[in-house]
């Protein structure tokens, strides 16, 4: 699948619809991922919206999260997730067969770490 900067069809994240401060609140690594492109393709197959955000980076988006995938080793990501839906994001990673380390920050900049 070739992705463009215009993005694919799929659910959109409406940050204005949630009571979130602007800015990223979730970061992490996907150590079992082969590449950012492979992860983007897996998210697309799972029904997420995907767009190419640079020559090598991808943005994946659903109603509760928007993540930027960076082509590093391991694949790194950053973005926004509705805090009450963090379990949905972790389940999405697990459903794709990905191991992960996720750092979630709340409004007071307190960090919670999830690993699998």
C-alpha positions as CSV (number, residue, x, y, z in Angstrom):
1,X,0.0,0.0,0.0
2,X,1.3,3.4,-0.9
3,X,0.3,6.2,1.4
4,X,0.1,9.9,0.4
5,X,0.2,13.1,2.5
6,X,-3.6,13.4,1.8
7,X,-4.2,10.3,3.8
8,X,-6.5,7.3,3.5
9,X,-10.2,7.0,4.4
10,X,-10.8,6.1,8.0
11,X,-11.9,7.5,11.3
12,X,-10.6,11.0,12.3
13,X,-9.4,12.2,15.6
14,X,-11.3,15.3,16.7
15,X,-9.1,16.8,19.4
16,X,-11.5,19.7,19.8
17,X,-14.2,17.2,20.7
18,X,-12.3,16.2,23.8
19,X,-11.2,18.2,26.8
20,X,-7.5,17.9,26.0
21,X,-4.8,20.5,26.1
22,X,-3.1,20.9,22.7
23,X,0.1,19.0,22.4
24,X,1.3,15.5,22.7
25,X,0.5,13.4,25.8
26,X,1.7,9.9,24.7
27,X,5.1,8.7,23.5
28,X,6.7,5.3,23.2
29,X,8.6,2.6,21.3
30,X,7.5,-0.5,19.4
31,X,10.6,-2.7,19.7
32,X,9.0,-5.7,17.8
33,X,8.2,-3.5,14.7
34,X,10.1,-4.0,11.5
35,X,9.6,-0.5,10.2
36,X,7.4,2.5,10.5
37,X,5.9,1.6,7.1
38,X,5.0,-1.9,8.2
39,X,3.3,-0.5,11.3
40,X,1.4,2.1,9.1
41,X,0.2,-0.7,6.8
42,X,-0.9,-2.8,9.8
43,X,-2.9,0.1,11.3
44,X,-4.4,0.7,7.9
45,X,-5.5,-2.9,7.7
46,X,-7.0,-2.6,11.1
47,X,-9.2,0.3,9.9
48,X,-7.2,3.3,11.0
49,X,-6.6,6.4,8.8
50,X,-3.0,6.7,7.6
51,X,-1.1,9.4,5.9
52,X,2.5,10.0,5.0
53,X,3.7,13.0,7.0
54,X,7.3,13.1,5.6
55,X,9.5,11.0,3.3
56,X,9.9,8.4,6.1
57,X,7.3,9.2,8.7
58,X,3.6,8.3,9.0
59,X,0.6,9.5,10.9
60,X,-2.0,7.0,12.1
61,X,-5.3,8.2,13.4
62,X,-8.5,6.8,14.9
63,X,-11.4,8.5,16.9
64,X,-9.4,8.4,20.1
65,X,-5.8,8.8,19.1
66,X,-3.4,10.4,16.6
67,X,0.2,9.1,16.5
68,X,3.3,10.0,14.5
69,X,5.4,7.0,13.6
70,X,9.2,7.6,13.4
71,X,11.5,5.3,11.4
72,X,14.1,4.6,14.1
73,X,15.3,1.4,15.7
74,X,13.1,0.7,17.5
75,X,10.2,2.4,15.8
76,X,9.3,5.4,18.0
77,X,6.0,7.3,18.2
78,X,4.5,10.4,19.7
79,X,1.0,11.9,19.7
80,X,-2.2,12.4,21.4
81,X,-4.6,9.8,23.0
82,X,-7.7,10.4,25.0
83,X,-6.5,9.3,28.4
84,X,-9.6,7.3,29.2
85,X,-9.0,5.3,26.0
86,X,-5.4,4.3,26.7
87,X,-6.5,0.7,27.1
88,X,-8.0,0.8,23.5
89,X,-4.6,2.0,22.2
90,X,-2.7,-0.7,24.1
91,X,-5.2,-3.3,22.8
92,X,-4.6,-2.0,19.2
93,X,-0.9,-2.6,19.7
94,X,-1.5,-6.0,21.1
95,X,-3.9,-7.0,18.3
96,X,-1.2,-6.0,15.8
97,X,1.2,-8.3,17.6
98,X,3.4,-5.5,18.8
99,X,5.4,-5.3,21.9
100,X,5.4,-1.7,23.3
101,X,6.6,0.8,25.9
102,X,4.1,3.6,26.3
103,X,4.5,6.8,28.4
104,X,1.2,8.6,29.0
105,X,1.2,12.1,30.6
106,X,-1.8,13.6,32.4
107,X,-2.8,17.3,32.6
108,X,-0.4,17.7,35.5
109,X,2.5,16.1,33.6
110,X,2.4,13.0,35.7
111,X,3.7,10.0,33.8
112,X,2.3,6.4,33.6
113,X,4.3,3.7,31.8
114,X,2.8,0.7,30.1
115,X,4.8,-2.2,28.8
116,X,4.0,-5.5,27.0
